[in-house]
């Protein structure tokens, strides 16, 4: 099983839930690093994944989605400098533990996960996607798992329709219709979750919905005529949104699945890291336990 981790979930959660008074010897906050390290060790010790990759987001002002739609994620405040610094430390921690980590200035963590997932699926390797971002459910195929590790809830392919109303293959179309206020994706005004589900149940895809605008007023749900009119008026926004909600699974990335087996932790590197961030014995001891139970090499 290949585990693909969306690092931002655990870094942001730790940053906003653990006190900023957790600092390194120079007084810089390392609370997010502490929380991420805790998650990482629990994953390694508790699940011992045979293959693992961690995907990080970099600053996305130059992402390809922002080129398509400059307002994409423009509603978000920039990450505080002390948090950006901790992202870099979390990447360093992964390297010290012998774990493959990836980031891109042009693509998001979702695209990194999508690209690796598609390569794994093509080779018959099942994946577990570790995130809280529902966008990533669009990547699931038959043997795969979506794991919300914060809530410790797992969804298999067949569970996604029960949870969100549409199959994984239609999640991007679903989000293109409803929009996504978190990412500032417009969608179509007046179309919420229930309406989007109804439309996709009848017409399967976003193009299928627009090919059947004349039939939509006859559908048996409240406001069907208004929905058809809104779709007609906002066709461009819907297809623009679809370009934003789809995960790029073909980004240039040097990551072959058979190279993602975790290495033995570099214990001197772990010690240097702990010294630099002011961590005590616990992480060092955990690294030694992990090293003791793992074959050398990939």
C-alpha positions in Angstrom: 0.0 0.0 0.0 1.3 3.5 -1.0 0.4 6.2 1.5 0.2 9.7 0.0 0.0 12.5 2.6 -1.3 16.0 2.3 1.1 17.6 4.7 -0.7 21.0 5.0 -3.6 19.4 6.9 -1.4 18.4 9.8 0.9 21.5 9.7 -2.0 24.0 9.8 -3.9 22.0 12.4 -0.8 22.0 14.7 0.0 25.6 14.1 -3.5 26.8 15.1 -4.0 24.3 18.0 -0.6 24.2 19.7 0.7 27.2 21.6 3.2 29.5 19.8 5.2 29.5 22.9 6.7 26.1 21.7 9.9 27.6 20.3 13.4 26.7 19.2 16.5 27.9 21.1 16.4 31.2 19.1 12.7 31.9 20.0 11.1 30.9 16.7 7.8 29.0 17.0 8.1 25.3 16.2 4.6 24.2 17.3 3.6 23.1 13.8 6.8 21.1 13.4 6.0 19.4 16.8 2.5 18.5 15.7 3.6 17.3 12.3 6.4 15.2 13.8 3.9 13.6 16.1 1.6 12.7 13.2 4.6 11.4 11.1 5.9 9.1 13.8 2.5 7.8 14.6 2.1 6.9 10.9 5.4 5.2 10.6 5.2 3.3 13.9 1.5 2.5 13.8 1.1 1.6 10.1 4.6 0.9 8.8 3.7 1.8 5.2 5.7 0.0 2.6 5.7 3.1 0.4 5.1 6.7 1.4 5.3 10.2 0.0 4.6 13.5 1.6 3.2 16.4 -0.6 3.8 20.0 0.5 2.3 23.2 -0.8 4.6 26.1 -1.6 3.5 29.7 -2.1 1.0 29.5 -4.9 1.0 33.1 -6.4 2.5 31.5 -9.5 0.4 28.3 -9.6 -1.1 27.3 -12.9 -4.6 27.8 -11.5 -3.8 31.4 -10.5 -2.8 31.9 -14.2 -6.2 30.6 -15.3 -8.1 32.6 -12.7 -6.2 35.3 -10.7 -8.8 35.3 -8.0 -8.1 31.6 -7.2 -7.4 31.5 -3.4 -6.9 35.3 -3.5 -9.4 35.5 -0.6 -6.9 33.8 1.7 -4.5 35.8 3.9 -0.8 35.0 3.3 0.6 32.4 5.6 2.5 34.1 8.5 6.3 34.1 8.0 6.8 31.9 11.1 4.5 29.3 9.6 6.2 29.3 6.2 9.5 28.7 8.1 8.0 25.7 9.8 6.9 24.2 6.4 10.5 24.2 5.4 11.5 22.5 8.7 8.8 19.8 8.2 10.3 19.0 4.8 13.7 18.8 6.5 12.3 16.4 9.1 10.9 14.1 6.3 14.3 13.9 4.7 16.0 13.1 8.1 13.5 10.3 8.5 14.2 8.9 5.0 10.8 9.8 3.6 10.2 11.1 0.1 8.8 14.6 0.1 7.7 16.8 -2.8 6.7 20.4 -3.5 6.3 22.6 -6.5 6.0 26.4 -7.1 3.6 25.8 -10.0 1.5 22.8 -8.8 -0.3 22.1 -5.5 0.1 19.2 -3.1 -3.1 17.8 -4.6 -1.5 17.6 -8.0 1.6 15.9 -6.6 -0.6 13.4 -4.9 -2.7 12.9 -8.0 0.3 12.4 -10.3 1.8 9.8 -8.0 -1.5 8.1 -7.4 -2.2 7.7 -11.1 1.3 6.2 -11.6 0.7 3.8 -8.8 -2.8 2.8 -10.0 -1.4 2.1 -13.5 1.0 -0.3 -11.9 -1.7 -2.0 -9.8 -0.5 -0.5 -6.5 -3.4 0.6 -4.2 -3.1 4.0 -2.5 -4.3 5.5 0.7 -4.7 9.3 0.5 -4.3 11.0 3.8 -6.0 14.3 3.9 -9.1 16.3 4.9 -9.5 17.9 1.5 -12.6 16.4 -0.2 -11.1 17.4 -3.6 -8.8 14.5 -3.3 -11.6 11.9 -3.3 -11.8 12.3 -7.0 -8.6 10.2 -7.3 -10.0 7.0 -5.8 -10.3 3.8 -7.8 -11.6 0.4 -6.7 -8.9 -0.7 -4.2 -8.0 2.8 -2.9 -8.8 4.5 0.5 -9.3 8.1 1.5 -8.3 8.5 5.1 -9.3 11.5 7.2 -6.6 10.9 9.8 -7.8 13.8 12.0 -11.2 12.2 12.4 -9.7 8.7 11.9 -12.4 8.0 9.3 -11.7 5.9 6.2 -13.7 6.0 2.9 -13.4 3.4 0.2 -14.4 4.1 -3.4 -17.9 2.9 -2.8 -18.4 5.2 0.2 -17.8 8.5 -1.6 -21.2 8.6 -3.3 -22.9 8.0 0.1 -20.8 10.7 1.7 -20.9 13.4 -1.1 -23.7 12.3 -3.4 -21.6 11.5 -6.5 -19.0 9.0 -7.5 -15.3 9.9 -7.2 -15.1 10.5 -11.0 -17.7 13.3 -10.7 -16.3 15.1 -7.7 -14.6 17.7 -9.9 -17.8 18.3 -11.8 -19.8 18.5 -8.6 -17.4 21.2 -7.2 -17.5 23.1 -10.5 -21.3 23.4 -10.1 -21.4 24.3 -6.4 -18.2 26.4 -6.4 -15.9 26.4 -3.4 -15.7 29.4 -1.2 -12.6 28.2 0.6 -10.6 28.3 -2.7 -12.6 31.2 -4.2 -14.0 29.0 -7.0 -17.1 30.7 -8.4 -19.3 27.8 -9.5 -22.9 28.5 -10.6 -25.0 30.8 -8.4 -28.0 29.1 -6.8 -26.6 25.6 -7.2 -25.9 23.9 -3.9 -25.0 20.3 -3.0 -28.4 18.8 -3.4 -29.1 20.4 -6.8 -25.6 19.5 -8.1 -26.2 15.9 -7.1 -29.6 15.8 -8.9 -28.1 17.3 -12.1 -25.2 14.8 -12.2 -27.5 11.9 -11.4 -29.6 12.8 -14.5 -26.8 13.9 -16.9 -23.6 12.4 -15.5 -21.1 15.0 -16.3 -20.8 18.8 -16.5 -20.9 18.8 -20.3 -23.9 16.5 -20.1 -25.7 19.0 -17.8 -25.1 21.8 -20.4 -26.2 19.6 -23.2 -29.6 19.2 -21.6 -30.4 22.8 -20.5 -33.8 22.6 -22.2 -34.8 19.5 -20.2 -33.8 20.7 -16.8 -37.0 22.8 -16.1 -38.9 19.5 -16.3 -36.9 17.9 -13.6 -38.8 17.3 -10.3 -37.0 19.5 -7.9 -37.8 22.9 -6.6 -36.5 25.8 -8.7 -35.6 23.7 -11.7 -36.4 26.6 -14.1 -34.3 29.0 -12.2 -31.4 26.5 -12.1 -31.6 26.1 -15.9 -31.5 29.9 -16.3 -28.6 30.2 -14.0 -26.6 27.5 -15.8 -27.3 29.3 -19.1 -26.1 32.6 -17.7 -23.0 31.2 -16.0 -21.8 28.6 -18.5 -18.4 30.2 -18.7 -18.0 30.3 -14.9 -18.9 26.6 -14.7 -16.4 25.5 -17.2 -13.7 27.8 -15.7 -14.5 26.3 -12.3 -14.1 22.8 -13.8 -10.5 23.7 -14.9 -9.8 24.7 -11.3 -11.4 21.7 -9.5 -9.8 19.0 -11.5 -6.5 17.6 -10.1 -3.6 17.7 -12.5 -2.4 14.1 -12.6 0.3 14.6 -15.2 2.6 17.2 -13.7 6.3 16.9 -14.3 7.6 15.0 -11.3 10.5 12.7 -10.7 8.8 10.2 -8.5 8.6 6.5 -9.4 6.5 4.4 -7.1 9.1 1.8 -6.5 11.4 4.5 -5.2 9.0 5.6 -2.5 9.9 2.9 0.1 11.0 4.8 3.2 14.7 4.6 4.0 16.1 4.0 7.5 16.1 7.3 9.4 19.4 9.1 9.3 19.9 9.2 13.1 22.7 11.8 13.1 20.5 14.0 10.9 17.6 13.5 13.3 19.8 14.4 16.3 21.0 17.6 14.5 17.4 18.5 13.7 16.3 18.0 17.2 19.1 20.1 18.5 18.3 22.9 16.1 14.6 23.0 17.0 15.0 22.4 20.7 13.3 19.0 20.8 14.2 16.6 23.6 14.6 12.8 23.7 11.3 11.6 22.5 11.6 12.2 18.8 15.2 10.8 18.8 14.1 7.7 20.6 11.2 7.2 18.2 13.6 7.5 15.2 15.8 4.8 16.7 12.9 2.5 17.2 11.8 3.0 13.6 15.4 2.5 12.4 15.6 -0.7 14.4 12.6 -2.2 12.8 13.2 -1.3 9.2 15.4 -3.1 6.6 18.2 -0.9 5.2 17.7 0.6 1.8 14.7 0.7 -0.4 
